[in-house]
Amino acid sequence: MINHLLVLPRLRIQNANTISSPMTWGFPSMSAFVGVQQVLERNLPDDIKLVFNEIGVVCHHIDPQVTEGGFIKAFHLTRNPVDKSGGTAAIVEEGRAHLEISLLIGVESDGDDLGSPERCRVIAQTLFGQVQGMRIAGGSVIPALNTQQRYRPELVSFDVNESEKAKQWQRLKRRLLPGFALVLRDDLLTKHTATLKAQNSSATALDAWLDLSRLNHECHVEQVKDEKDGKEKEVVQWSIRRPYPGWLVPIPVGYGAISDLYAPGDVANARNAEVPFRFVESLYSMGEWVSPHRFQKPDDLMWFVENDLDRGIYRLQNDYANTLTED
């Protein structure tokens, strides 16, 4: 249950990394935004004592830097400077996108007084200024074009009364429109895997993931009467098969271990020789883009870390599907 929510609205990010995993592209991985939360917490000023627990992201605009037209898109790539020998450097494929997002971070007090509205305003403004100088998903934060009062940063302390808390959340949701937030739909992937297995015992979760990731066109042959002579004839009708409603997308949700955990310094050329090292590969699931006005409580769009170290699983979780089950 979130009692305090830090809102950093309408951040404009230039050249964010849009290749979210080896198999997906589009919106940056949620792990990139969890990284922003961790960096922001580690660099808190000494006079701000907060603990950051989870993060939510509302996307208001995305402009992927790709060619337009046709069914195949290609990233706009840059020509790198010449190498040390004076020869032409190779082109490394990099996907970029310009974003406008709002970050919502669930916080709790670690000795700081969040009961004072003035103190909350100071904290929100300080952290908003701090995030302006950070890199988010590999992109640079640039100054906002809109300086209206409705887009000010805010640290919301929710009322203990459920009715008042609901009113606060309703007001906050209006500030997040128009936009969409990404939530986790593990439940649909599990359900669709079971459906495919009932049709074909050799079907796997990968088959279900790929099936939900694409638009499936189906052909139906119907018998209709000819308007001229009244005779029946066969007519082919094409339709898009959508197993579940909603704007579903394939997403990476973390990493799974493919090796043992090595002691610090055992693996050559590791990024940090002072921490343990393990080889991993990406974990995938399904996500859904949902408009903020559909969330009943702020917890619905929040992402948090849920690792299983014994199984070597490092992944992110989101409780939106659990809320739907409860409803």
C-alpha positions, -999 to +999 in steps of 0.1 A: +000+000+000+015+033-011+012+062+014+035+087-003+039+092-041+065+113-058+053+126-092+078+139-117+056+150-146+062+155-183+099+147-186+111+151-222+138+126-231+159+127-262+174+096-278+163+071-253+173+035-260+144+018-278+159-017-282+146-031-249+160-066-253+175-090-279+140-098-292+119-066-286+120-030-295+098+000-289+094+015-254+125+011-232+126-018-208+110-012-173+144-022-158+158+010-172+133+031-151+139+010-120+176+019-125+166+056-125+148+050-092+178+034-077+203+060-089+180+088-077+177+072-042+215+067-039+221+103-048+196+118-024+208+149-006+218+144+030+188+163+043+163+141+025+158+108+041+134+087+019+132+051+008+121+044-028+101+012-031+085+011-066+081+031-098+054+036-124+058+052-159+031+070-179+041+076-216+024+107-231+043+107-264+069+085-282+086+093-315+108+063-326+136+074-349+127+050-378+120+052-415+083+056-423+062+038-449+057+001-457+056-028-434+093-029-425+109-001-404+146+006-400+164+027-374+180+059-382+217+052-377+247+075-372+280+074-390+307+072-363+340+091-365+369+074-381+389+049-360+425+053-348+439+041-381+419+067-400+396+041-415+358+042-416+343+029-383+316+002-385+280+012-380+266-002-348+228-006-348+213+016-321+176+023-317+165+056-304+133+073-296+122+107-282+098+104-252+076+124-230+069+106-198+058+110-162+075+091-134+056+080-103+078+067-074+064+052-043+083+064-013+083+061+025+098+082+052+131+072+068+130+099+094+119+127+071+088+147+080+063+142+052+034+156+071+043+192+062+030+204+028+059+229+025+084+201+032+068+179+005+070+208-020+107+214-013+115+177-016+095+173-049+112+204-064+147+193-053+143+158-068+127+171-100+158+193-105+181+164-097+164+141-123+168+169-150+205+162-150+203+124-152+203+100-181+170+081-184+170+048-205+202+061-221+186+093-232+191+129-221+165+149-202+158+182-220+139+212-206+101+211-208+083+232-233+052+235-211+057+253-177+021+253-167+012+249-130-005+216-137+029+200-146+047+209-114+064+181-095+045+169-064+050+147-034+016+134-025+009+121+010-023+101+008-050+105+035-056+076+059-093+079+051-101+057+021-126+081+007-103+111+008-074+089-006-097+080-036-104+116-042-067+125-042-060+096-066-088+108-089-073+143-091-038+129-097-050+107-125-064+136-144-029+152-144-016+120-161-039+122-191-036+118-220-011+089-217-007+051-212+011+031-185+026-003-191+015-031-168+023-068-165+000-095-179+017-128-169-018-141-164-027-138-201+005-156-211-002-185-187-038-187-199-029-186-236-002-213-231-028-236-216-052-229-245-025-237-271-015-269-252-051-280-253-050-278-291-014-291-295+004-309-266+038-298-280+030-261-277+052-241-254+051-207-236+073-194-264+045-203-289+020-185-268+042-154-264+048-152-302+011-157-309+001-129-286+028-106-300+015-105-335-017-097-354-032-130-366-054-128-397-079-156-402-097-166-434-134-175-432-155-188-461-191-178-460-221-188-482-240-157-494-267-151-520-259-133-552-279-101-556-284-107-593-295-143-597-301-153-561-278-182-562-255-190-533-218-185-537-187-187-515-172-154-503-139-152-485-138-129-454-106-120-436-106-110-399-081-103-372-081-128-344-076-112-309-077-138-282-079-111-254-090-074-254-065-047-247-033-033-262-009-062-256+028-061-263+058-084-257+082-071-230+113-081-212+108-084-174+143-092-161+171-118-164+175-155-157+209-171-147+226-194-172+258-199-151+269-203-116+275-172-094+313-164-096+332-146-069+344-110-075+373-109-099+370-145-111+356-134-146+380-114-167+368-081-182+337-079-160+323-044-156+329-043-118+355-066-104+344-060-068+309-077-070+299-113-078+293-121-115+268-143-133+259-149-169+222-143-176+197-141-204+166-120-208+132-131-194+101-123-214+064-119-207+034-099-219+025-063-210-005-042-216-008-004-222-036+010-200-049+045-197-043+060-161-080+067-156-086+029-154-064+024-124-083+020-092-053+027-070-017+039-075-003+004-068-018-009-100+008+007-123+038+003-100+068-020-108+091-034-082+120-058-079+112-094-069+143-116-072+146-154-065+183-158-058+180-195-052+167-200-088+189-173-103+159-152-113+162-114-113+130-099-125+104-071-121+068-076-109+036-056-112+003-063-094-022-051-120-034-086-129-041-094-092-063-063-089-083-075-119-088-109-102-099-092-070-124-071-089 
